[in-house]
Amino acid sequence: MKSIQRKVAMAVLPALIMLLFAAGCGSDSGDKSNAKRSEPQSHTYYIFDTVVTLRVYDDRMTSQHFEEVNEILERIDREMNRQREDSELAEVNAKAGKSAVTVSEETMQVIQAAIVYAHLSEGKFNPAIGPLVDIWGIGNEGASVPEQKLLNEKLELIDYKDVVIDEANRTVRLNRAGMVLDLGGIAKGYAADAIADYLKSEGFDSAIIDLGGNIMALGNKPNGSQWNIGIQEPDEQRGQQVGSIKVGNQTVVTSGVYERFFKKDGRLYHHILDTSTGFPIQNGLLSVTLVTNLSIDADALSTTAFAMGAAEGKTFIESLDDAEAIFITENKDVIVTSGLAGRFKLTNKDYRLVD
């Protein structure tokens, strides 16, 4: 179990190396000694229907650097955003049940990582979940509760074992017509890692990469102290916190019911779906936050741990190297894994830390 971090890193690393060379890694951006600044240079982008904010605390950061980050994000969006008709993933889905599709090195690596996590989680994290996501439409106008008959039909189309990867020929095939591959649960993490690696290759070591709450903290603050990352209060609008955690060179990623949802007849239907029933998961959790070294890991693990529930999820995360978690329940309990003891600070008096 502990080897998962290594397995996924091995799957993703070649694509990151390729990305660095494509961006021109290792260039000299000048003397770092006096370049740090207390106020960041920032830029905002848009990918996977998510606002991306990059803050770099270094005077050497130029408009050209920001443009190269934009090119990285645009490439990943063009490859892995299934909502784009011209994307590689859209072509894979369009040819489901018909033929294999040749994809880029990056797309191949991310799909491979997604399948590794699907096996590890026994399908709780499932990149083939697209048919369920589409019939619910949560986060879009007109979202509604599907008929059970339709849910049953779509549940037959989400077996990740029907995703056939030919690494030698770099092709992906979906065995059954109607299957839909969805990398939304992992591609943002990959994008955060890609930006971080690009910045490091250019000599920058103090930055915050924020992909809609998916936070990558590169290095430390300009004064050398660690970053203080707030943990969203699930019952409130973005900006209210339950607590905070100090990190450096780590990522903090949350899966929560507050991210996308709709209400009908007094009941909340959120976007984290149970791959066995087709309905939003109801297990007493409101959010799970992962702290890892790679954002692609945290992206997949946060969904997995949420689906498992607090008890099983905590045991699962404790079994992994370089992964910690914060679970927040409907009863306002906050449960943290052992590695966060002393690192997580509870700041909201309405919540309580429990074992």
N, C-alpha and C positions, 0 to 999 in steps of 0.2 A: 504493500500500500504506500509506503513512504517513497517509493521510487517514482511516483506520479510527477513530481516536480521535475525530475530529471528527464522523464520520458517526454513531457510536453516541451521542455526547453530544447531537447534534441530535435523535436519536430519543427519548432518555430525558428530556432537560431539561424539555419541557412537562409531563410527569407529575410531576416533582419540584416544579416551580413550583406546579402544582395542589395537591400535597400540602402545600406550605408555607402556602398560603392557607387550606386546609382546617383546618390546625392552628393558624392565627392567627399568622402570621409577624410578626416585627419587634417583638414586645412588649418592653417595658423590664423587665428582670429586676433592675434595681438597679445600684448602683455596682460596677464590676468591680475597682476599684483594690485593695481589700483582700479580695476574695472568693476568691482562689486558695488552695488547701489542699494540703498534702503528702500527706494520706490521702484516698482517693476516697470519694464517696458512690456506692453501687453497687446494682444491681437485676438480677435474673435473670428471663428470659422463656423461652418455648418456641415455636419456629416451624419448620416443615418438618422435624420430628423432630430438631431441633437445639436445644441449650441456648444461649441468647443471654445474654451478660453485658455490662452497660453500667457503666462506671466513669467518673464525672465528677468532676474535681478542682476543684470550685467550691462555695462555701457557699450560693450562690443556687439551687442545684438543689433543687427541692421534690418532694414526693410527686405533685403535679399534673403536673409535667414528666415524671416516670417513667410516670404513667398515660397521658399523651398519646403517649409512645413505645410503650406497650403497644397503644394504639388503632391506631397506624401499622402495627405488626407484625401485629395481628389482621386488619386490612383486607387487607394483602398476602397473608397466609395464606388468607384467605377467597376471594381472587381467584385465586391462582396455585398453591395446593397441590392437586395432582390427587388426592391421597389423601383429601381431604375431599369427601364426597358433595355438599355444598352449594356447592362452589367453582365459579367460572366455568370453570376449566380442566376440571373433571370433566364439566361440561355439554358443552363443546367435544368432548371425547373420546367422550362417550355418543352424540353425534350424528354421529360420523365416518361418512362415506359417505352421509349423509342430508341434512343441511341446515347452513347457516351459523348461527353463534351470535353475538349481540351481546354485546360485552364492554366492560369499563370502559376509561377512558383509560389507566390504569396498565398493565393487562394487555396492551392493544394495543401500547403502547410497548415493553414488555419482549419480547413476541413478535417485534416488528419488529427489535429489537436482536439477538435470538437468530438470526433468519434472516440478518441481515447477517453475523454471525460464521460461520454455516454456509456461506455463499457464500465468505467470505474463506478459510476453512480447507478448502474443497472437501469438506465433509461430515465432517471429523474431529471438529469440534464439531457436534452434531446434536440439535436440540430434539425431533425426531421419533423419538428412540431408545427411547421408552417400551415398545414390544413386546419388545425385547431385554431391557431392564431387568426386566420382569415375569417372563419365563420363567427368568431366572437367580435372581432373588430374593435377591441378595447383600445381606447385612445383615439379612435376615429369617430367622426359624426355618424350617428345611426347605429352605434353599438347596441347589441341586444342579446338576450339569452336564446341560444339555438334550441330547436326541437331535439328531443332525445334521439329520434331516428337519425337525424343528420349528424349528431355527435357520434353515434355508433359507427356510421359510415366513415367519418373522418378518422376515428380511432384506428381503423383498419389500415390507414395510410401513413402512420407515423413510426413505423419500425425502422430505427436507425441502421439495423442490419441489412436493410435493402438499399443502403448507400454503398455502391461498389467503387472502390478507389483502385486505379491502376497507376501506381507510383512511377513505374518505368516509362510509361507513355504519357504520364501526367494528364490522365483523364478521370472524369467523375461521371457515374451513371446512376440514375434513380430507377430501380427495377420496375416500379409500378406506376402506371399512368395516374395522375392526380396527386402524386407526392410533391411536397414543396420543402426544399431545404432552406432553412432560416438561420443565418449566422449572427442575428442580432444579439444573442446572448454571449457572444465571445469576440466579435470583430472590433467592438469599441475598445476592449482591453488590448487587443493586438495593436490598434492604432495608437493607444497611449504609450505602449512599449516602443513602437516605431519612432514616435516623436522623441521620446527620452533618449533612445540610442542615437538619433541624429544629433540632438543637442550635445550629448557627451562627445560625439565624434568631432564636433566643432569647438570643443573646449569649454562648454558651458556646464556649470555644476551647481546652479542655484535657480530652481524654477518650479512652478506649479502648473501642471497640465490637468485641466478640468474638463471632462467630457460628460456634462450633465450629471454631476455627482460622482462620477468615476474619477477619483483623484490620484494622480501620480505625483509624489513629492520627490523631485530630483535633488539630491544632495541635501544640504542644510540651508538655513537662512543665511543672508550675507554676514551676520554677526557670529555665525558658527553654531548657533543653537538649533535644535530640531524644530520642524514645523508643527504647529498645533492644529490638528484637523478636527472640526466639529462633527458630531454624529447626529444626523437629522432626527428630530422628534416625529415619529410616524403619524401622530394625530394632528399635526399642525402643518401650516404652509411652510414651504422651503425657507430656511433661515432660522427657525427655532431649533434648539438643540437639547438632547438628552445629556450629553457629555462630550468629552474630547479625548483625543489620544495624540501623543507626540511621536512623530516618525521622521526618519531621514532615509532617503533612497529606498522608499517603500511605496506601495500603492494601497489605497483605501477605497473599497468598492462596496456599495450597498444594494441589495435587492429588497424592495419594500412595497407594501400594498398601496402606498400613497402615490407611487410614481405614475401609474395609469389605471384608471378605474371608471366605472359608472355605477349609479344607484338605480334600483328598480324595486318598487314596493317595500321600501325601507331597508333593502339588503344591498350591501356593497359587493360588487363583482370586480376583482382586480385582475391584473394581467399575468400573474404567475400561475400557470395552469398545471393541474395534476395530469400527468401523461397516462394514468390508468383510468381515470373517470372522465377526463375532458373538461371538468369544471375547475374554477379557481380553487387553489389549495386552501383548506380550512383546517389548520392545526394549532391555532392559538398564537401563532407568530404574526408580528406586524412587520418586522424587518430583520435582516441578517447582514452584518457588515464583515467583510473579509479584509485582513491585513496580510499582504504577501509581498514578495520581491518583484514578481511579474504581474502586470495587470491582466494579462490573458488568463492566468491562473485564478485570480480573484473573481473575474467576471463569471467564469464557469462554476467555481466553488460556491459563490454566494447563492446562486440559484439552486445548486445541489443541496447545500445545507438547509436552505429554507424549505425545500420539499421534504427533507427528512424530519423536520421538527426539531425542537430545542434539544431534547435528550440525545436522540440518535445523531443529530447534526454535530453536537459538541463532541461526542465520542469520535465521530468520523474525522473532524478537523484536528483533534488531538493526535490522531494516528499519523498525520502528515508532517513532514519536515517543512519548516519555513512558512507555516500558515497558522494564523490566529483568527478568532471570530468573536463578534459581539451579537448576541441574540436579544431582541426586545419583544416581549410578549404583550398580548391583549390585556393582561393583568398588571401591566406596567412594571414587570420584573425585567431586570437587565442581567444577563448571564454572559460571562466572558470565559474564554479558554485560559488555561494556566499561564501561558506566556504573556498575557496582558495584565496579570496581577501587578498592580503598582504603576502600570502605564496608562490605563484607562481612568479618567477622572469624571465621576458623576457630578453634574452641575445642576440638574433639574430635580427639585424637591418632590415632584409628583411621582418620581420613579425610585426604585430601590434595587441595589445590587444583591443578588442571591447566588447561592452555590449551584 
